[in-house]
Amino acid sequence: MTDTPGTPRRRGAARTEALLQAVLELAAEVGYAGLSVEAVGRRAGVGKHTIYRRWPSLPALLLDALARVWSADLDYRNTGDVRADLREQFLRSGLALSSPPIGPVYRAVIAEAQADPLLRATLHERFLSTVERSTLERITRAQQAGELTAGVNLEFAAEVLCGTLYYRSLLSVRPIDESAVDGLLDMFMAAYGTGR
C-alpha cells in the first residue's frame, strides 16, 4: 500500500528532508561553531524536540546530512579502464570535498571527531571505511581483469589512494586538481599496473 499525501509517514519524510537540508545550509553559512540544534530547528520550522527524537546529537544529524548528499557519489564506474575510473571518481570527490555543502560540513565533523571518540568511530564506519571499501572493490575487479598485478594485496593501496585525497582536502593548502590526481594515479599504475 502506498502512502497518500498528508499521511504521517509522508509528512515525517518531508520533515526529515527539510531538517537535513537546513543543517547543510547552515553549516555552509556559519560553520560548525555557529551551528546549534535550535538554529537548525528554526531554519526547518520545527522544535528542537522534533530533532532530538530523530537524532541524539548535532554531530549525528550532520553525519546523516552528509550521507544524504554524498553516499550516491561514492560508487565507482566500471568502464574496464581502472585508471580512468579512479581518475573520474577522485576528481569528483575532490570537488565535493572542497565545495559546499559537503566540504564545510565534512571539515566541521572531522574537527569535532578529534575530541569525540564515538563520533570518530562513527565517521570512520559510515564514510572513511565505505570510501576505502569501494576503492578496494574497484581495484580488485581491475586485478581480476588483468589490469593490475595478480596476487598482490591491494588493501594498503586503497588506503593510500583515499588517504591522499583526505590529506589534501583537510590538512594541505594544495588542491585536489587534475595534476595531483594524475600524479597519484601514475604512481599507483607504475607500482601495480600490468600495462594492459
MOVEN-V790900 format. One record per residue. N is the residue number from 1. RES is the residue in one letter. D_CENTER is the distance of its C-alpha to the mean C-alpha in Angstrom with 1 decimal. Layout:
n=N res=RES d_center=D_CENTER
n=N res=RES d_center=D_CENTER
This chain:
n=1 res=M d_center=33.7
n=2 res=T d_center=31.4
n=3 res=D d_center=30.9
n=4 res=T d_center=32.9
n=5 res=P d_center=31.9
n=6 res=G d_center=32.5
n=7 res=T d_center=32.1
n=8 res=P d_center=30.4
n=9 res=R d_center=27.4
n=10 res=R d_center=26.9
n=11 res=R d_center=27.3
n=12 res=G d_center=24.9
n=13 res=A d_center=22.2
n=14 res=A d_center=22.9
n=15 res=R d_center=23.0
n=16 res=T d_center=19.6
n=17 res=E d_center=18.2
n=18 res=A d_center=20.1
n=19 res=L d_center=18.8
n=20 res=L d_center=15.1
n=21 res=Q d_center=16.1
n=22 res=A d_center=18.3
n=23 res=V d_center=15.9
n=24 res=L d_center=13.6
n=25 res=E d_center=16.8
n=26 res=L d_center=18.3
n=27 res=A d_center=15.5
n=28 res=A d_center=15.7
n=29 res=E d_center=19.5
n=30 res=V d_center=20.3
n=31 res=G d_center=17.5
n=32 res=Y d_center=17.0
n=33 res=A d_center=20.6
n=34 res=G d_center=21.9
n=35 res=L d_center=20.0
n=36 res=S d_center=22.0
n=37 res=V d_center=22.2
n=38 res=E d_center=25.4
n=39 res=A d_center=24.0
n=40 res=V d_center=21.3
n=41 res=G d_center=24.2
n=42 res=R d_center=26.4
n=43 res=R d_center=23.9
n=44 res=A d_center=23.4
n=45 res=G d_center=27.1
n=46 res=V d_center=27.0
n=47 res=G d_center=28.2
n=48 res=K d_center=26.3
n=49 res=H d_center=27.7
n=50 res=T d_center=26.0
n=51 res=I d_center=22.6
n=52 res=Y d_center=23.6
n=53 res=R d_center=24.8
n=54 res=R d_center=21.2
n=55 res=W d_center=19.2
n=56 res=P d_center=20.9
n=57 res=S d_center=19.4
n=58 res=L d_center=17.6
n=59 res=P d_center=14.6
n=60 res=A d_center=14.4
n=61 res=L d_center=14.5
n=62 res=L d_center=11.8
n=63 res=L d_center=9.4
n=64 res=D d_center=10.8
n=65 res=A d_center=10.4
n=66 res=L d_center=6.7
n=67 res=A d_center=6.9
n=68 res=R d_center=9.6
n=69 res=V d_center=8.3
n=70 res=W d_center=5.0
n=71 res=S d_center=6.1
n=72 res=A d_center=9.0
n=73 res=D d_center=7.7
n=74 res=L d_center=6.9
n=75 res=D d_center=10.7
n=76 res=Y d_center=13.1
n=77 res=R d_center=16.4
n=78 res=N d_center=19.5
n=79 res=T d_center=22.2
n=80 res=G d_center=24.2
n=81 res=D d_center=23.3
n=82 res=V d_center=20.7
n=83 res=R d_center=20.7
n=84 res=A d_center=20.3
n=85 res=D d_center=17.4
n=86 res=L d_center=15.5
n=87 res=R d_center=16.5
n=88 res=E d_center=15.4
n=89 res=Q d_center=11.8
n=90 res=F d_center=11.7
n=91 res=L d_center=13.3
n=92 res=R d_center=11.0
n=93 res=S d_center=7.9
n=94 res=G d_center=10.3
n=95 res=L d_center=11.4
n=96 res=A d_center=8.3
n=97 res=L d_center=7.9
n=98 res=S d_center=11.6
n=99 res=S d_center=12.2
n=100 res=P d_center=12.5
n=101 res=P d_center=11.2
n=102 res=I d_center=7.7
n=103 res=G d_center=9.3
n=104 res=P d_center=12.0
n=105 res=V d_center=10.2
n=106 res=Y d_center=7.7
n=107 res=R d_center=10.9
n=108 res=A d_center=13.0
n=109 res=V d_center=11.3
n=110 res=I d_center=11.5
n=111 res=A d_center=15.1
n=112 res=E d_center=16.0
n=113 res=A d_center=14.9
n=114 res=Q d_center=17.4
n=115 res=A d_center=20.2
n=116 res=D d_center=18.9
n=117 res=P d_center=18.9
n=118 res=L d_center=17.9
n=119 res=L d_center=14.8
n=120 res=R d_center=14.0
n=121 res=A d_center=14.7
n=122 res=T d_center=12.7
n=123 res=L d_center=9.5
n=124 res=H d_center=10.4
n=125 res=E d_center=11.3
n=126 res=R d_center=8.5
n=127 res=F d_center=5.4
n=128 res=L d_center=7.4
n=129 res=S d_center=10.1
n=130 res=T d_center=8.5
n=131 res=V d_center=7.3
n=132 res=E d_center=10.8
n=133 res=R d_center=12.5
n=134 res=S d_center=11.6
n=135 res=T d_center=12.7
n=136 res=L d_center=15.7
n=137 res=E d_center=16.6
n=138 res=R d_center=16.8
n=139 res=I d_center=18.9
n=140 res=T d_center=20.9
n=141 res=R d_center=21.9
n=142 res=A d_center=22.9
n=143 res=Q d_center=25.0
n=144 res=Q d_center=26.6
n=145 res=A d_center=27.5
n=146 res=G d_center=29.1
n=147 res=E d_center=26.9
n=148 res=L d_center=26.1
n=149 res=T d_center=28.6
n=150 res=A d_center=29.6
n=151 res=G d_center=29.7
n=152 res=V d_center=27.2
n=153 res=N d_center=24.5
n=154 res=L d_center=21.2
n=155 res=E d_center=19.0
n=156 res=F d_center=19.5
n=157 res=A d_center=18.9
n=158 res=A d_center=15.5
n=159 res=E d_center=14.7
n=160 res=V d_center=16.4
n=161 res=L d_center=14.7
n=162 res=C d_center=11.1
n=163 res=G d_center=12.7
n=164 res=T d_center=14.4
n=165 res=L d_center=11.4
n=166 res=Y d_center=10.3
n=167 res=Y d_center=14.0
n=168 res=R d_center=14.6
n=169 res=S d_center=12.0
n=170 res=L d_center=12.9
n=171 res=L d_center=16.5
n=172 res=S d_center=18.1
n=173 res=V d_center=19.7
n=174 res=R d_center=19.4
n=175 res=P d_center=17.2
n=176 res=I d_center=15.0
n=177 res=D d_center=17.7
n=178 res=E d_center=19.6
n=179 res=S d_center=21.9
n=180 res=A d_center=19.3
n=181 res=V d_center=17.5
n=182 res=D d_center=21.0
n=183 res=G d_center=22.3
n=184 res=L d_center=19.7
n=185 res=L d_center=20.3
n=186 res=D d_center=24.0
n=187 res=M d_center=24.0
n=188 res=F d_center=22.1
n=189 res=M d_center=24.5
n=190 res=A d_center=27.5
n=191 res=A d_center=26.7
n=192 res=Y d_center=25.9
n=193 res=G d_center=27.0
n=194 res=T d_center=30.3
n=195 res=G d_center=31.1
n=196 res=R d_center=30.9
